[in-house]
């Protein structure tokens, strides 16, 4: 569990930096944008690797038994989360209606995994991501986050949806069972 907690601490610490605008600007002025982004990305990746590894070696301690109906709800909501992930970084209209599609996708991902998992390590992992995404949404809103005003052709939304479906199917069938060591279906 210690490795998981260390990974979460590193991952969230680096992701909190943009919320402290003056700190971020000070670091960029000392390092330059390219070095800042390199250090930011490397640190976040280290945190992510520690999270995945830490979760895989954490003791399995059951806190509750997930409901048997969970896959009926979890699988379709996860497709929505994948769509929000994809659309957040693509030219699409979703950002005209939702200010934080990536953070909302993370929130859905974490809540659905909380429903599907009842062990202590999973609860720590997914609850921390849920709390972080809520804090990030509030923080960005307080800093004046707005919805996108540019309108894109519907074709861009279809491309985002297709990208999400392809990523979802690949992840469900090939990545989740081997990287996470848990078959989804």
BAVOLO-8993 format. One record per atom (N, C-alpha, C, O): x, y, z; atom name; residue number from 1. Coordinates in steps of 0.001 Angstrom, whole numbers. Example, Ala and Ser with C-alpha at 12.3 -4.5 7.8 and 13.67 -1.06 7.14 Angstrom:
<babas>
      east     north        up   atome   num
     13190     -5690      7800       N     1
     12300     -4500      7800      CA     1
     13200     -3300      7800       C     1
     14236     -3319      8465       O     1
     12850     -2250      7080       N     2
     13670     -1060      7140      CA     2
     12900        30      7870       C     2
     13409      1138      8039       O     2
</babas>
This chain:
<babas>
      east     north        up   atome   num
       827     -1200         0       N     1
         0         0         0      CA     1
       866      1256         0       C     1
       450      2296      -510       O     1
      2086      1163       578       N     2
      2967      2330       650      CA     2
      3350      2844      -735       C     2
      3416      4054      -956       O     2
      3600      1925     -1668       N     3
      3974      2339     -3024      CA     3
      2795      3029     -3707       C     3
      2973      4038     -4390       O     3
      1606      2490     -3523       N     4
       402      3118     -4071      CA     4
       235      4529     -3520       C     4
       -30      5464     -4275       O     4
       387      4687     -2217       N     5
       242      6006     -1597      CA     5
      1309      6984     -2076       C     5
      1020      8159     -2302       O     5
      2548      6500     -2233       N     6
      3621      7348     -2755      CA     6
      3295      7795     -4179       C     6
      3455      8967     -4523       O     6
      2841      6855     -4999       N     7
      2466      7199     -6377      CA     7
      1356      8222     -6426       C     7
      1417      9166     -7214       O     7
       336      8047     -5591       N     8
      -765      9011     -5547      CA     8
      -273     10391     -5109       C     8
      -682     11409     -5667       O     8
       603     10416     -4113       N     9
      1130     11692     -3619      CA     9
      1910     12419     -4721       C     9
      1724     13618     -4927       O     9
      2773     11697     -5422       N    10
      3564     12309     -6500      CA    10
      2653     12773     -7624       C    10
      2778     13902     -8098       O    10
      1736     11913     -8055       N    11
       853     12225     -9183      CA    11
        -7     13449     -8895       C    11
      -117     14351     -9725       O    11
      -615     13470     -7708       N    12
     -1497     14594     -7395      CA    12
      -711     15869     -7091       C    12
     -1167     16965     -7417       O    12
       455     15739     -6475       N    13
      1259     16932     -6184      CA    13
      1630     17660     -7473       C    13
      1511     18882     -7563       O    13
      2078     16903     -8460       N    14
      2468     17549     -9718      CA    14
      1245     18127    -10432       C    14
      1350     19153    -11104       O    14
        94     17483    -10294       N    15
     -1104     18002    -10940      CA    15
     -1730     19183    -10198       C    15
     -2603     19860    -10740       O    15
     -1297     19430     -8985       N    16
     -1780     20609     -8254      CA    16
     -1023     21875     -8646       C    16
     -1529     22979     -8449       O    16
       164     21732     -9189       N    17
       999     22897     -9519      CA    17
       281     23907    -10410       C    17
       338     25101    -10114       O    17
      -400     23490    -11497       N    18
     -1069     24501    -12330      CA    18
     -2101     25337    -11576       C    18
     -2389     26464    -11981       O    18
     -2656     24813    -10502       N    19
     -3617     25573     -9702      CA    19
     -2978     26709     -8926       C    19
     -3651     27670     -8553       O    19
     -1675     26601     -8683       N    20
      -925     27663     -8020      CA    20
      -173     28440     -9104       C    20
      1001     28189     -9375       O    20
      -877     29381     -9709       N    21
      -383     30064    -10905      CA    21
       970     30725    -10663       C    21
      1865     30608    -11500       O    21
      1138     31413     -9540       N    22
      2407     32104     -9282      CA    22
      3565     31121     -9146       C    22
      4660     31376     -9646       O    22
      3329     30005     -8474       N    23
      4370     28972     -8331      CA    23
      4730     28420     -9695       C    23
      5907     28276    -10025       O    23
      3713     28109    -10488       N    24
      3942     27568    -11828      CA    24
      4747     28550    -12680       C    24
      5703     28157    -13349       O    24
      4363     29817    -12653       N    25
      5066     30821    -13451      CA    25
      6514     30997    -12983       C    25
      7410     31206    -13801       O    25
      6745     30912    -11667       N    26
      8102     30998    -11134      CA    26
      8972     29836    -11624       C    26
     10124     30023    -12013       O    26
      8398     28651    -11596       N    27
      9138     27470    -12059      CA    27
      9438     27595    -13550       C    27
     10550     27295    -13984       O    27
      8467     28029    -14330       N    28
      8667     28191    -15774      CA    28
      9726     29254    -16044       C    28
     10545     29083    -16947       O    28
      9727     30344    -15284       N    29
     10724     31400    -15511      CA    29
     12137     30905    -15213       C    29
     13096     31351    -15842       O    29
     12271     29980    -14250       N    30
     13602     29439    -13923      CA    30
     14043     28355    -14892       C    30
     15213     28299    -15270       O    30
     13115     27492    -15298       N    31
     13473     26344    -16133      CA    31
     13232     26559    -17616       C    31
     13914     25966    -18453       O    31
     12271     27398    -17942       N    32
     11804     27506    -19321      CA    32
     10633     26547    -19512       C    32
     10499     25565    -18782       O    32
      9793     26839    -20494       N    33
      8578     26052    -20703      CA    33
      8896     24608    -21076       C    33
      8264     23690    -20554       O    33
      9856     24387    -21960       N    34
     10158     23027    -22408      CA    34
     10646     22154    -21243       C    34
     10199     21016    -21100       O    34
     11546     22668    -20418       N    35
     12045     21888    -19281      CA    35
     10957     21693    -18234       C    35
     10859     20626    -17627       O    35
     10140     22718    -18021       N    36
      9027     22584    -17080      CA    36
      8095     21467    -17529       C    36
      7730     20603    -16731       O    36
      7711     21480    -18802       N    37
      6796     20454    -19314      CA    37
      7439     19071    -19249       C    37
      6768     18090    -18928       O    37
      8719     18988    -19549       N    38
      9420     17711    -19457      CA    38
      9451     17188    -18025       C    38
      9184     16012    -17780       O    38
      9777     18067    -17084       N    39
      9816     17679    -15672      CA    39
      8418     17327    -15160       C    39
      8242     16353    -14428       O    39
      7438     18123    -15551       N    40
      6041     17877    -15164      CA    40
      5590     16505    -15675       C    40
      5054     15697    -14917       O    40
      5810     16257    -16955       N    41
      5368     14997    -17567      CA    41
      6093     13800    -16980       C    41
      5473     12773    -16704       O    41
      7396     13920    -16787       N    42
      8177     12820    -16231      CA    42
      7732     12500    -14808       C    42
      7577     11333    -14447       O    42
      7530     13531    -14009       N    43
      7094     13327    -12630      CA    43
      5707     12694    -12582       C    43
      5465     11782    -11792       O    43
      4798     13177    -13427       N    44
      3453     12596    -13474      CA    44
      3515     11132    -13910       C    44
      2796     10293    -13367       O    44
      4361     10827    -14877       N    45
      4508      9447    -15344      CA    45
      5072      8544    -14244       C    45
      4616      7414    -14068       O    45
      6055      9041    -13516       N    46
      6604      8274    -12383      CA    46
      5505      7988    -11368       C    46
      5382      6866    -10877       O    46
      4705      9007    -11055       N    47
      3591      8813    -10129      CA    47
      2601      7774    -10646       C    47
      2136      6924     -9887       O    47
      2280      7844    -11939       N    48
      1338      6904    -12530      CA    48
      1873      5470    -12490       C    48
      1139      4538    -12161       O    48
      3146      5301    -12823       N    49
      3756      3965    -12777      CA    49
      3731      3425    -11349       C    49
      3420      2254    -11131       O    49
      4056      4276    -10377       N    50
      4011      3847     -8978      CA    50
      2589      3489     -8540       C    50
      2395      2553     -7764       O    50
      1600      4230     -9035       N    51
       201      3927     -8716      CA    51
      -169      2547     -9254       C    51
      -718      1718     -8528       O    51
       132      2307    -10520       N    52
      -225      1024    -11136      CA    52
       506      -118    -10446       C    52
       -99     -1135    -10106       O    52
      1809        50    -10238       N    53
      2574     -1003     -9578      CA    53
      2128     -1173     -8121       C    53
      1947     -2295     -7648       O    53
      1956       -67     -7428       N    54
      1537      -118     -6026      CA    54
       199      -785     -5849       C    54
         2     -1534     -4893       O    54
      -733      -527     -6757       N    55
     -2047     -1177     -6698      CA    55
     -1907     -2669     -6964       C    55
     -2600     -3479     -6348       O    55
     -1011     -3036     -7882       N    56
      -869     -4455     -8234      CA    56
      -243     -5279     -7111       C    56
      -499     -6479     -7015       O    56
       570     -4654     -6262       N    57
      1218     -5407     -5182      CA    57
       582     -5162     -3812       C    57
      1005     -5741     -2811       O    57
      -424     -4310     -3778       N    58
     -1083     -4012     -2501      CA    58
     -1837     -5246     -2007       C    58
     -2384     -6020     -2794       O    58
     -1849     -5407      -694       N    59
     -2592     -6509       -85      CA    59
     -4074     -6361      -420       C    59
     -4627     -5263      -362       O    59
     -4704     -7472      -769       N    60
     -6131     -7457     -1086      CA    60
     -6918     -7622       210       C    60
     -7029     -8719       757       O    60
     -7455     -6512       683       N    61
     -8201     -6500      1934      CA    61
     -9632     -6053      1642       C    61
     -9876     -4881      1355       O    61
    -10571     -6988      1715       N    62
    -11968     -6708      1365      CA    62
    -12616     -5838      2437       C    62
    -12557     -6139      3629       O    62
    -13229     -4762      1986       N    63
    -13993     -3871      2863      CA    63
    -15491     -4125      2647       C    63
    -16256     -4186      3609       O    63
    -15904     -4273      1383       N    64
    -17278     -4634      1072      CA    64
    -17291     -5471      -208       C    64
    -16332     -5465      -980       O    64
    -18374     -6176      -412       N    65
    -18557     -6953     -1636      CA    65
    -19361     -6126     -2624       C    65
    -20479     -5711     -2319       O    65
    -18806     -5880     -3806       N    66
    -19525     -5075     -4796      CA    66
    -20844     -5730     -5195       C    66
    -20963     -6955     -5165       O    66
    -21823     -4929     -5564       N    67
    -23108     -5498     -5978      CA    67
    -22970     -6290     -7278       C    67
    -22120     -5978     -8112       O    67
    -23804     -7313     -7447       N    68
    -23713     -8161     -8637      CA    68
    -24165     -7444     -9904       C    68
    -23779     -7842    -11003       O    68
    -24965     -6407     -9776       N    69
    -25474     -5670    -10933      CA    69
    -24482     -4638    -11465       C    69
    -24772     -3952    -12445       O    69
    -23316     -4523    -10828       N    70
    -22428     -3400    -11144      CA    70
    -22010     -3335    -12606       C    70
    -21915     -2234    -13150       O    70
    -21755     -4459    -13268       N    71
    -21299     -4378    -14667      CA    71
    -22389     -3839    -15577       C    71
    -22086     -3269    -16625       O    71
    -23647     -4005    -15202       N    72
    -24745     -3460    -15988      CA    72
    -24650     -1940    -16054       C    72
    -24981     -1340    -17076       O    72
    -24211     -1332    -14992       N    73
    -24070       120    -14926      CA    73
    -22663       569    -15327       C    73
    -22510      1549    -16057       O    73
    -21654      -131    -14862       N    74
    -20274       316    -15022      CA    74
    -19844       355    -16485       C    74
    -19268      1351    -16924       O    74
    -20108      -695    -17243       N    75
    -19617      -747    -18631      CA    75
    -20120       399    -19507       C    75
    -19305      1025    -20184       O    75
    -21422       707    -19530       N    76
    -21845      1835    -20368      CA    76
    -21359      3194    -19850       C    76
    -21050      4078    -20648       O    76
    -21287      3368    -18547       N    77
    -20803      4643    -18008      CA    77
    -19311      4808    -18324       C    77
    -18845      5923    -18558       O    77
    -18569      3703    -18331       N    78
    -17147      3787    -18694      CA    78
    -16979      4207    -20149       C    78
    -16023      4910    -20476       O    78
    -17882      3792    -21023       N    79
    -17825      4263    -22411      CA    79
    -18021      5774    -22449       C    79
    -17338      6470    -23202       O    79
    -18942      6283    -21650       N    80
    -19139      7737    -21557      CA    80
    -17867      8412    -21040       C    80
    -17471      9463    -21543       O    80
    -17234      7810    -20040       N    81
    -15981      8373    -19510      CA    81
    -14917      8408    -20599       C    81
    -14197      9398    -20725       O    81
    -14809      7345    -21385       N    82
    -13839      7318    -22484      CA    82
    -14149      8407    -23498       C    82
    -13237      9046    -24022       O    82
    -15436      8625    -23779       N    83
    -15806      9695    -24700      CA    83
    -15372     11056    -24154       C    83
    -14840     11885    -24892       O    83
    -15599     11278    -22873       N    84
    -15196     12552    -22270      CA    84
    -13676     12718    -22307       C    84
    -13178     13820    -22538       O    84
    -12930     11616    -22079       N    85
    -11465     11666    -22182      CA    85
    -11056     12079    -23590       C    85
    -10245     12988    -23765       O    85
    -11621     11408    -24593       N    86
    -11254     11665    -25986      CA    86
    -11650     13073    -26410       C    86
    -10845     13801    -26991       O    86
    -12878     13451    -26121       N    87
    -13395     14746    -26564      CA    87
    -12683     15914    -25889       C    87
    -12644     17013    -26443       O    87
    -12128     15697    -24721       N    88
    -11450     16779    -24005      CA    88
    -10229     17274    -24763       C    88
     -9895     18456    -24689       O    88
     -9561     16395    -25487       N    89
     -8338     16778    -26198      CA    89
     -8500     16804    -27712       C    89
     -7514     16888    -28445       O    89
     -9720     16733    -28170       N    90
     -9985     16781    -29602      CA    90
    -10875     17994    -29896       C    90
    -11525     18541    -29005       O    90
    -10884     18390    -31146       N    91
    -11799     19454    -31543      CA    91
    -13200     18852    -31604       C    91
    -13534     18090    -32512       O    91
    -14009     19218    -30606       N    92
    -15380     18710    -30545      CA    92
    -16243     19749    -29850       C    92
    -15742     20713    -29271       O    92
    -17525     19535    -29917       N    93
    -18464     20495    -29327      CA    93
    -18782     20213    -27866       C    93
    -19467     21013    -27229       O    93
    -18317     19123    -27327       N    94
    -18638     18785    -25940      CA    94
    -18198     19893    -24982       C    94
    -18838     20130    -23957       O    94
    -17098     20568    -25327       N    95
    -16579     21627    -24455      CA    95
    -17433     22894    -24511       C    95
    -17213     23832    -23744       O    95
    -18405     22917    -25419       N    96
    -19363     24025    -25428      CA    96
    -20421     23829    -24346       C    96
    -21092     24785    -23955       O    96
    -20575     22598    -23861       N    97
    -21617     22277    -22895      CA    97
    -21059     21860    -21533       C    97
    -21726     22001    -20508       O    97
    -19834     21348    -21538       N    98
    -19195     20880    -20304      CA    98
    -17829     21554    -20213       C    98
    -17000     21403    -21110       O    98
    -17593     22295    -19134       N    99
    -16324     23014    -18986      CA    99
    -15131     22087    -18801       C    99
    -14026     22409    -19240       O    99
    -15334     20960    -18168       N   100
    -14216     20087    -17788      CA   100
    -14491     18636    -18171       C   100
    -14663     17795    -17288       O   100
    -14537     18324    -19466       N   101
    -14861     16949    -19848      CA   101
    -13857     15917    -19320       C   101
    -14258     14824    -18921       O   101
    -12581     16240    -19312       N   102
    -11585     15286    -18810      CA   102
    -11809     15020    -17318       C   102
    -11813     13865    -16890       O   102
    -11990     16054    -16546       N   103
    -12196     15883    -15110      CA   103
    -13513     15167    -14807       C   103
    -13584     14362    -13878       O   103
    -14541     15454    -15579       N   104
    -15808     14746    -15412      CA   104
    -15635     13269    -15776       C   104
    -16199     12396    -15116       O   104
    -14857     12990    -16822       N   105
    -14557     11608    -17188      CA   105
    -13802     10884    -16087       C   105
    -14085      9721    -15800       O   105
    -12843     11562    -15468       N   106
    -12097     10971    -14349      CA   106
    -13034     10702    -13171       C   106
    -12942      9662    -12519       O   106
    -13926     11640    -12908       N   107
    -14885     11455    -11817      CA   107
    -15776     10237    -12083       C   107
    -15982      9410    -11195       O   107
    -16299     10130    -13298       N   108
    -17127      8968    -13639      CA   108
    -16329      7673    -13544       C   108
    -16813      6682    -12998       O   108
    -15100      7678    -14076       N   109
    -14219      6510    -14019      CA   109
    -13994      6072    -12578       C   109
    -14098      4888    -12256       O   109
    -13689      7027    -11724       N   110
    -13381      6675    -10337      CA   110
    -14620      6201     -9580       C   110
    -14537      5237     -8819       O   110
    -15753      6850     -9770       N   111
    -16974      6438     -9072      CA   111
    -17416      5050     -9542       C   111
    -17826      4221     -8730       O   111
    -17333      4797    -10842       N   112
    -17714      3477    -11347      CA   112
    -16787      2382    -10810       C   112
    -17233      1273    -10516       O   112
    -15503      2700    -10685       N   113
    -14574      1715    -10128      CA   113
    -14770      1539     -8622       C   113
    -14496       464     -8088       O   113
    -15232      2564     -7945       N   114
    -15587      2405     -6531      CA   114
    -16777      1450     -6383       C   114
    -16831       649     -5449       O   114
    -17715      1547     -7305       N   115
    -18874       654     -7285      CA   115
    -18439      -786     -7561       C   115
    -18966     -1727     -6968       O   115
    -17467      -947     -8473       N   116
    -17072     -2290     -8927      CA   116
    -16028     -2967     -8043       C   116
    -15778     -4162     -8202       O   116
    -15419     -2239     -7126       N   117
    -14340     -2798     -6309      CA   117
    -14573     -2490     -4834       C   117
    -14930     -1369     -4474       O   117
    -14370     -3484     -3996       N   118
    -14600     -3273     -2574      CA   118
    -13384     -3494     -1704       C   118
    -13503     -3592      -483       O   118
    -12203     -3575     -2323       N   119
    -10993     -3774     -1517      CA   119
    -10383     -2429     -1133       C   119
    -10630     -1415     -1786       O   119
     -9590     -2432       -74       N   120
     -9037     -1206       492      CA   120
     -8183      -423      -510       C   120
     -8334       792      -633       O   120
     -7289     -1109     -1223       N   121
     -6418      -412     -2180      CA   121
     -7247       265     -3277       C   121
     -6946      1391     -3673       O   121
     -8277      -408     -3764       N   122
     -9146       187     -4793      CA   122
     -9894      1391     -4248       C   122
    -10031      2407     -4929       O   122
    -10375      1277     -3028       N   123
    -11097      2399     -2422      CA   123
    -10178      3611     -2290       C   123
    -10572      4731     -2615       O   123
     -8955      3388     -1813       N   124
     -7987      4485     -1683      CA   124
     -7698      5093     -3052       C   124
     -7716      6313     -3212       O   124
     -7433      4241     -4035       N   125
     -7091      4711     -5378      CA   125
     -8227      5509     -6000       C   125
     -8038      6659     -6396       O   125
     -9401      4906     -6087       N   126
    -10490      5539     -6827      CA   126
    -11141      6687     -6058       C   126
    -11595      7653     -6671       O   126
    -11194      6602     -4745       N   127
    -11726      7722     -3969      CA   127
    -10808      8934     -4082       C   127
    -11282     10068     -4152       O   127
     -9489      8698     -4101       N   128
     -8567      9831     -4218      CA   128
     -8709     10519     -5573       C   128
     -8639     11745     -5653       O   128
     -8909      9741     -6638       N   129
     -9124     10355     -7953      CA   129
    -10458     11096     -8011       C   129
    -10548     12151     -8639       O   129
    -11492     10560     -7366       N   130
    -12784     11242     -7344      CA   130
    -12667     12581     -6618       C   130
    -13142     13605     -7107       O   130
    -12038     12562     -5461       N   131
    -11871     13794     -4681      CA   131
    -11009     14794     -5453       C   131
    -11335     15978     -5523       O   131
     -9913     14312     -6027       N   132
     -9032     15206     -6784      CA   132
     -9780     15857     -7949       C   132
     -9646     17060     -8175       O   132
    -10566     15073     -8687       N   133
    -11269     15654     -9837      CA   133
    -12279     16700     -9389       C   133
    -12445     17721    -10057       O   133
    -12955     16466     -8275       N   134
    -13886     17476     -7757      CA   134
    -13160     18749     -7334       C   134
    -13617     19856     -7619       O   134
    -12026     18587     -6652       N   135
    -11228     19755     -6242      CA   135
    -10743     20515     -7464       C   135
    -10789     21745     -7491       O   135
    -10277     19791     -8480       N   136
     -9771     20437     -9691      CA   136
    -10883     21187    -10422       C   136
    -10653     22285    -10929       O   136
    -12067     20616    -10481       N   137
    -13196     21298    -11130      CA   137
    -13516     22604    -10407       C   137
    -13671     23648    -11040       O   137
    -13615     22543     -9092       N   138
    -13909     23748     -8309      CA   138
    -12788     24769     -8478       C   138
    -13052     25954     -8683       O   138
    -11541     24316     -8393       N   139
    -10399     25216     -8528      CA   139
    -10390     25921     -9880       C   139
    -10195     27134     -9958       O   139
    -10603     25153    -10939       N   140
    -10613     25762    -12275      CA   140
    -11791     26714    -12445       C   140
    -11660     27754    -13091       O   140
    -12927     26370    -11876       N   141
    -14077     27278    -11959      CA   141
    -13800     28582    -11216       C   141
    -14170     29658    -11686       O   141
    -13147     28485    -10053       N   142
    -12811     29693     -9297      CA   142
    -11808     30566    -10042       C   142
    -11775     31782     -9855       O   142
    -10993     29942    -10887       N   143
    -10031     30702    -11689      CA   143
    -10629     31182    -13003       C   143
     -9923     31742    -13841       O   143
    -11939     30962    -13186       N   144
    -12633     31537    -14338      CA   144
    -12762     30637    -15554       C   144
    -12903     31143    -16667       O   144
    -12718     29330    -15386       N   145
    -12871     28428    -16527      CA   145
    -14216     28660    -17206       C   145
    -15243     28818    -16547       O   145
    -14187     28678    -18513       N   146
    -15395     28916    -19295      CA   146
    -15622     27772    -20267       C   146
    -14714     26993    -20556       O   146
    -16843     27683    -20764       N   147
    -17094     26717    -21822      CA   147
    -16520     27261    -23123       C   147
    -16344     28468    -23289       O   147
    -16236     26359    -24025       N   148
    -15701     26733    -25334      CA   148
    -16774     27475    -26126       C   148
    -17952     27130    -26041       O   148
    -16387     28474    -26882       N   149
    -17360     29212    -27684      CA   149
    -17307     28812    -29157       C   149
    -18276     29013    -29889       O   149
    -16191     28251    -29589       N   150
    -16053     27858    -30989      CA   150
    -16916     26640    -31289       C   150
    -16923     25661    -30543       O   150
    -17651     26726    -32411       N   151
    -18516     25615    -32818      CA   151
    -17813     24840    -33934       C   151
    -17317     25419    -34901       O   151
    -17786     23518    -33772       N   152
    -17165     22639    -34764      CA   152
    -18244     21884    -35522       C   152
    -19361     21730    -35027       O   152
    -17917     21409    -36724       N   153
    -18893     20584    -37458      CA   153
    -19175     19285    -36695       C   153
    -18315     18791    -35966       O   153
    -20361     18745    -36864       N   154
    -20769     17514    -36194      CA   154
    -19784     16384    -36516       C   154
    -19591     15477    -35707       O   154
    -19175     16441    -37676       N   155
    -18195     15434    -38080      CA   155
    -17097     15286    -37019       C   155
    -16622     14177    -36774       O   155
    -16700     16377    -36402       N   156
    -15666     16337    -35353      CA   156
    -16164     15575    -34123       C   156
    -15394     14854    -33489       O   156
    -17445     15731    -33785       N   157
    -18020     14998    -32657      CA   157
    -18094     13504    -32956       C   157
    -17858     12675    -32077       O   157
    -18421     13172    -34192       N   158
    -18477     11765    -34593      CA   158
    -17088     11142    -34522       C   158
    -16938     10003    -34078       O   158
    -16071     11886    -34958       N   159
    -14695     11396    -34879      CA   159
    -14296     11168    -33423       C   159
    -13668     10158    -33105       O   159
    -14655     12097    -32538       N   160
    -14370     11931    -31106      CA   160
    -15051     10690    -30550       C   160
    -14448      9929    -29794       O   160
    -16302     10489    -30927       N   161
    -17045      9329    -30450      CA   161
    -16428      8028    -30966       C   161
    -16276      7069    -30210       O   161
    -16076      7998    -32243       N   162
    -15451      6795    -32813      CA   162
    -14101      6517    -32156       C   162
    -13777      5364    -31869       O   162
    -13319      7557    -31918       N   163
    -12027      7385    -31237      CA   163
    -12242      6808    -29842       C   163
    -11492      5937    -29402       O   163
    -13270      7295    -29150       N   164
    -13567      6792    -27804      CA   164
    -13982      5330    -27848       C   164
    -13549      4536    -27013       O   164
    -14820      4966    -28819       N   165
    -15278      3576    -28925      CA   165
    -14107      2644    -29223       C   165
    -13989      1579    -28617       O   165
    -13250      3040    -30147       N   166
    -12080      2212    -30476      CA   166
    -11164      2067    -29258       C   166
    -10731       961    -28938       O   166
    -10869      3170    -28585       N   167
    -10008      3122    -27395      CA   167
    -10646      2266    -26306       C   167
     -9960      1491    -25640       O   167
    -11943      2402    -26127       N   168
    -12680      1645    -25108      CA   168
    -12591       142    -25384       C   168
    -12279      -639    -24485       O   168
    -12861      -255    -26614       N   169
    -12825     -1676    -26972      CA   169
    -11414     -2232    -26803       C   169
    -11240     -3316    -26247       O   169
    -10412     -1504    -27276       N   170
     -9021     -1955    -27126      CA   170
     -8658     -2077    -25651       C   170
     -8045     -3061    -25238       O   170
     -9035     -1082    -24863       N   171
     -8705     -1117    -23437      CA   171
     -9406     -2270    -22723       C   171
     -8789     -2990    -21938       O   171
    -10684     -2438    -22997       N   172
    -11473     -3478    -22330      CA   172
    -10966     -4878    -22699       C   172
    -10839     -5750    -21839       O   172
    -10680     -5076    -23980       N   173
    -10307     -6417    -24438      CA   173
     -8831     -6746    -24246       C   173
     -8487     -7888    -23940       O   173
     -7958     -5763    -24421       N   174
     -6533     -6082    -24482      CA   174
     -5674     -5475    -23378       C   174
     -4685     -6088    -22977       O   174
     -6016     -4307    -22881       N   175
     -5137     -3639    -21917      CA   175
     -5544     -3945    -20482       C   175
     -4709     -4353    -19676       O   175
     -6816     -3754    -20157       N   176
     -7268     -3948    -18782      CA   176
     -6962     -5350    -18248       C   176
     -6478     -5473    -17122       O   176
     -7226     -6407    -19015       N   177
     -6953     -7753    -18472      CA   177
     -5467     -8023    -18229       C   177
     -5120     -8806    -17344       O   177
     -4593     -7385    -19001       N   178
     -3164     -7683    -18890      CA   178
     -2408     -6674    -18039       C   178
     -1543     -7058    -17251       O   178
     -2716     -5398    -18183       N   179
     -2037     -4371    -17389      CA   179
     -2579     -4344    -15962       C   179
     -1810     -4263    -15003       O   179
     -3882     -4410    -15825       N   180
     -4522     -4333    -14515      CA   180
     -4702     -5733    -13926       C   180
     -4913     -5883    -12723       O   180
     -4619     -6740    -14766       N   181
     -4753     -8135    -14359      CA   181
     -6157     -8471    -13867       C   181
     -6346     -9344    -13020       O   181
     -7141     -7753    -14424       N   182
     -8546     -7991    -14084      CA   182
     -9350     -7989    -15376       C   182
     -9448     -6951    -16030       O   182
     -9930     -9124    -15763       N   183
    -10790     -9110    -16960      CA   183
    -12061     -8315    -16689       C   183
    -12626     -8371    -15596       O   183
    -12498     -7578    -17696       N   184
    -13690     -6750    -17528      CA   184
    -14939     -7524    -17907       C   184
    -15975     -7426    -17251       O   184
    -14819     -8299    -18984       N   185
    -15976     -9086    -19432      CA   185
    -15596    -10538    -19566       C   185
    -16433    -11364    -19932       O   185
</babas>
